[in-house]
Amino acid sequence: MSAAPLWTIAEVARALGVSGTFPEASIDFVTQDSRLVKPGSLFVALSGTPSGGFVSSFASARDGWEFAANAEKAGAAAMIVPHRIDGVSVPQLVVKDTLLDGLWALGRAARARFKGPVIGLTGSAGKTSTKEFIAAYPGAYASPSSFNNFWGVPLTLCNANPAAALWVVEMGMNQAGEIARLSDLTRPTVALVVNVQPVHLEKLGSLDAIRQEKVSIARGLPSDGVLVLPAGIDAPEWRGKIIRFGGASEVRELKHSARGESWDVSAEVGGRQIAFGLTPGAPHRLQNALAALAAVHAAGLDETALAAELDDVGIMTGRGVEQTAGGTVLIDDSFNGNPASMAAALDSLKARPVKSGRRIAILGDMLELGVEAPAYHEGLAEHLAGIDGVYCVGALMRHLYRLLPAGQALGWHEDPATLEPRHIAGLLREGDVVVVKGSKKMFWVNKFVPRLAAALQTRA
């Protein structure tokens, strides 16, 4: 017997309140990107400029409905549009606002029909990695990649398997109030705050404002829901049940031992002792694993079922993936960078066994830190003991570079767009272990790590 479709066109029309007669043809995938359309897809034609007061750094001068013909050619079964598109023969579901009246309305309908547990999570750093740990729970469905914004969250809900044992929904923000809105849409039964760190200070102004924004994920919880917090973070705004992880809380590490690059961990979860492995092992990965176990425990699920899967959860692209090029080990942690994740990357590098060669950090600017940005960059100096060499990239990283002792300073370059990989390759040696870390615009966008790897392979 074939599995039931994710949606039918008629079901989508009813969810959106679109009148008319529509076929019961299957829809198996929902996307806002015409390049991702495949046969049986529902194409949601979003405006290039976000509606609903949302902000996007990827706003476009072109609107999604301009690509309707491309979507139909790629196999779209139907599409959500703000007006009828000439020359398109597949069913068109016309709504006033394709984001709020289309994608969000369908996401709300998807959530309403799912009766299982939903874990919503947010945090300043490590939320995607923690999401991947929770997603290892047998039968779970989770946000793909970093689908955590005003279109990523509803897309996650629209595509989530209605028969899954658990939904895991990651939430991020570009402005104050966004997490509360996403949580209200998601209606989690468990809300997890992975951590609260000085990220988005430029937009939110203070660490307590960041805490308030992260804790606002509890706005979508029912009265009997559970808020999961790290030890030391308070949430007076929430008067319901709270479970904490880390430190001496109810979900905590008891001990760990290294096994090559892996860690064997013993932890206590709600009075129950649990053993699990982490490959690779690192302090921040252990904290993320504890957060995942706490969330699954809060959802009333079997935390041992998750623990059995944790050792198989690898690292996502740009978040610590390793490769060896020309005898040098490159750790690509370039997807994002903030004070918390930067410190975690450096601490992990220091804990890394190195047979020969040096521990090298290539560090780019941490953006959106506001007036305190210079101090946060200077503050990284306290994490550099045990690092053999540091190369700094960006105007803000010059504040750190000035503090480096001569034997540790490998150089400084202001503009990442003109940073020459061959120059960096010439500074590295066979046997070195190198981490590349910074905000997304520093190394990730310009694909610096792949270019550096190529330069290392061809160096004399």
N, C-alpha and C positions, 0 to 999 in steps of 0.2 A: 504494500500500500504506500502510495507516495505521500510525502509530508504535506500538511496544509500550507497554503501560501502565506506569506507574511501579511499581505493585504490583498483585497480585490479592489478594482477601480471603483466599484459601487460602494464598498466600505469606506474608502477614502472620501468619496463625495459626501456620504452621510456624516462622517467625522467633521468635515469642513462646513456642513450646512449648505452645500451646493445643490440646488434643485435640478431636476431633470432625470432622464433615464440613462444609466451608465451600465456597461457590461460587468459581469462577475469575473472578468479576466484577471489572471494572477499578476501581482506585483511582488517581486522578491528582493528589491533593493531600492532604497530612496537616496537620491543624491542631488546636491545643488551645483555640481560640476559636470558640465556637458562632456568633458573629456573622460569622465569615469562611467558614463552611461553604458550599460550593456543590455542585451535583450531581456525584457521583463522589468525594466527600471521605471520608477516614477521620477521625473525630472522636475525639481522645484526651481523655478526661474526667479532668483532673488535680484533685488536692485543692487547695482554697483555701490550705491551709497546706502549704508544700513539705515533702516527705519527703527522706530521704537526708542530712539535716543541712544542707541548703542554706538560704540566707537570701534573702528577697525583700522589698523595700520596697512591693511591690504585693500582699502577701498579702491574701486575701479571706475573709470569714466564710462565703461560699458555695462549694460544691464544684462542679466541672465537670459531674458527672453530674446535677445538678439541672437542667441545660439540655439533657439528652439529647433530650427531645421537640422542642425548638427546632431542634436539629441535624438530626433526622430530617426535620422539616418543610422545612428548607432544602435537603435533598437528600443528606444523608450516606448513603453506601453501606454503612457499617459503623462500629462504634465500639468503643473500648477502655475497659472499665469495671471497677470493683473488685467488682461484684456485678451480678446481672441486674436490669435496670430494667423495671418493669412498664409495659405500654402501648407499648413500643418494638418494632417488628416487624422492623427491619433486623438483620443478624447482629451479635451482641454477643460480643466477645472478652474473656473475664473473666480478669483477672490479679490478683495480690495487691496490687501497688503499680503504679498506672498510670504513674508517672514512671519508676521504675527498671526494673520488669519489663515495662513497656509501651513508652513513648517511647524510653528509653535502649536497650532490647533491640532495637527496630526500627532505631534509628540505628546500632547496632553491626552489625546484619545488612546494612544499606545500605553501610557502609564496607567490609565484608568482600567484597562482590561487585564493588567498583570497583577496577580494576587500574591506573588512571592515577595521575599525580602529584597529591598533595594538599599545598597550602600552608596551614599553620596560622599565624595571626599574633596577636600581642597587643602591648600597649604602654600607656604612661601617657596618651598623647594622639595623635590622628591615626590611630588604627588603622582606623576606619571609612573615612576618606578614602583611606588606603593600600590598603585592601581594594578600594575602587572602582577604583583604578588597576590593580591586578592583575586585577580582573574584566574589564578591557577586553581582555585577551588573547583572541584569536579562539577561540571554542568553549568558553570558561570558564563554570563555574557558581559562584556565590558566595553567601554568606550575604545574605539580604535585610535591608535597613535595618541595625539594630544588633542582630540576633539573635545575641548573643554570650554568653548566660548558660546556666544549667543546663537550661533548656528550649529556648532559642534555638539552641544548638549541635546537639542531637539532631534538632530540627526541620529544620535546614539539611541534615543528613545524610539524613534520611528523604525530603526533597523533591529532593535533588540528582539531576541527570540522569545516569543510568548511562553514557550515551554521550558525556559531556562530555570535552573535551580536558584539562581541569584543574578541580580543585575548590579553592575558596578559602574557608577557614573562620576567621571572626573569633572570638576568645575574650577575655572580660573576667572580672572577679571582683568579689565582694562580701565575700569573706573569704579568709583564708590557706588555701592548699591547693586552691583551686577550679580554677586554671588547669591544674595537674598532672592533675586528674581529667578535665577537658575534653579535654586533650591525649591522655590514655590512651584516651578514647573515640574521638577523631578519628583517631589514629594517622597524623599527618602524615608525609610524606616530606621536607618542608622546614618548619622552624620559624623564624619571623621575629619578632624583637623590634624594634618600630619605634623605641622609645626607653624610657628609664627616668627618670622625673621624680617629684618629691614629690607624688604623688597617693595618696589612701587612707592618708596618714600616721597618721590617727586610728586606723585599724584595724591597720596593720602596724608602726608605731612608728619605723621608720628608713628612710633611703634604701637601705641595703644589704638590708634585709628586702624592700623593693619590688623591688630587682634580683633577689633570689632567687626571688620569686614570679613575675616575668616570665620569667626564664630557665628556670623549671620547665616551660615549654612543651616543652623538650627531652626531658622524661620519656617522651613518647609516640613519639619518633623511633626508627626501627630503627637498628641499629649502623652502617649505611652511609648514614644520613640526614645532612642538612646543617642546621646552625644558622646563621642569618643575623643579625648583630648590627651596631649602629651603632659607628663608630669610638669607642674609649675605654671601651667596656663589656666587662668580662671575664666569663667563664663557666667557672671552674675545675671546676664540677660536670659539665660535658660534655667528654668526651675524644675526641669524633669530629671531623669536619670542620667548620670555621667559615669563613664568608665575611663580610666586613665592607663597609659602605658609609659614605660621607661622609668628610670630612677628606681624608687622603692614602691612603685604603685602595684596594682593587682595584676598587671601584665608586664613582666620584667625579665631581664636576663639574669640567670643564676651564674653561668660561667660559659666560657667558650675556649676552644683550643684550635690552633692552626693545623691544617692538614694540607701542606703545599700552599696553593693559593686559596684553598677552601677553609671554611670554619665549621667546626662541629659545635653546635649551640645547645645548651640546656636552658629552658625558660620556664617560668611559672605563668599560667594563664588561668585566672580565676580560681586559684588554689590547686590547680592541676599541673603536674610537671610534664613538660613536653620536650622532646629532643628533635632537632632538625639540622640540616646542613645548609650552607650558603656557598655558592660558587659564582664569582669570587666572594671571599669574605672581606668585609670592611665595616667600620663603625657606622657609617650612615646607612649601609644596606641592612645591618642588623636592626637599627632603629626603625627603618621602613617595614621590615618583616614583623617586628613587634606591633607596629601600628596595624598591619594587615590582620594579624592574629586577634588583636583586640576588637577590630571591627567585625570579624566573623563570629567571635564569641558574643559580641553584643547583639548580633542578628539571630542568636539562638541556634547557630549551626555548629557542626562538629569541627572544632579547631584542629583536631588531629588529622582530619582529612586534608586540610590545607597544609599543615606542617609536613606531611608526606610528600608534597609537591614542590616545596620551596626551593629545594636544591637544584631543581631543573629550570628555575626561572633565570634566564640570562639577562644580559644588559641590552637595552635598546640603542639603536644607532644614535651616535652623538652624545651618549650618556655614559661613556666609559668603555666602549667597544675597543678591543685591542687588535693590533696587527703588527707583524714584524716586517720591516722594510730595510734592506741593506744591513741587516744585523742589529738594527735599532728597534726597540719595542715602542710603538706609538699607541697612546691611550687617547682616543677621541672623546673628549668630554665637552665638546664645543657647542652643544645645542643651546645652552643657556648658562648664565653666570650671575651669581649674587653672593653677598658675603657668606651666607650659610653654606651654599653648595661649593663655593670656592674653597672654604676652609675644609670641607669634607673631602674634596678632591686632593688637596695637599696632604691631609692626614692619611688618606689612603695610600698616596704615593710613598710617604715616609714608612708606612707599615709594610710596604711591598718588599719581599726578598729580592735582592739584586745580586746575581752571581758575579758579574764583572761590570765595569762601566759605572755610570753615575745616575743619580735621580735628578731629572731636569724638568722644570716647569716653564711652559710658554703661556704667559698670562695676558689676557686682553681686558679692556675696560669692562667694569660692571656699570651698566647704565640705569637710569631712572632712580638714582639715589638722592637727588635733590642737593641742597646746600651742604649736606654732610658727606657728599661723595669723596672729596679728598681724604677725609679722616678714615672712611671705610677702606679705601685703598691702602693707606698707610698702615692700618690695623692688620693687614695680611702679613706684615713682617713677623708677627709673633708666631705664625704658623710655618715659618720657613726653616727652622732649625732641623737639620737632617736632610735638607734639599741641597744638592751640590751646585746647581746652577739655575738661574732664573733669567728669562728673556721677557721683557715687558713690551706690550703693544698698546698704543692709544694714548691720548692726551692725559687721561686720568691716571693711567698706570705709571706716569712719570713720577707721581707722588711716592709710589712704592720704590721705583727704581733709585731714587735719590737716597733711600735708606739702606740699600744693599751694600754689603762689604765688597771690596774690589774682587775678592776671590770667588764671589757668588754671582756677581753681575755679568751676564753674558751680552747685554746690549738692550737698547730701547729704540723703538720705531713708532712714529706717531700715527701714521695712516695705515690701517690694515689693508686697504685696497692696493697699496703699493708695496706691501711686504713681499719680498722675493723669497719663495721657498728654497731656492738654491743657496741663498745666503744662510738660512737657518740650518739647512742640511750640512753646510760646511762647518757649523759649530758643534755638530753632534758626532758621536763616535759609536763604533760597533760595541754593543753591550749596554748602551745607555737605555734607560727606561724614561720615556718622555710623556708628560700629560699636557694636552692643549685645552685650555679652559678660558672662557670669557662669555660675555653676552652674545646673543645670537648674531648680531650684526658684525661682530669682530672676526669670527673664523668660520661659522656655519654657513652664512649666506654666500660667502665667496669660495666655499669648498676648499679651504686652506689645507685641511688635513690630507685629503686625497692628493693634492698637488705636492705637499711635502713628502708623502709616501713615494710618489713618482720620482721626486728629486733624490731621495735617499737611495732608491734602486739604481739610479744611473750615476751616482757620484763615483769618482775614481777611487 
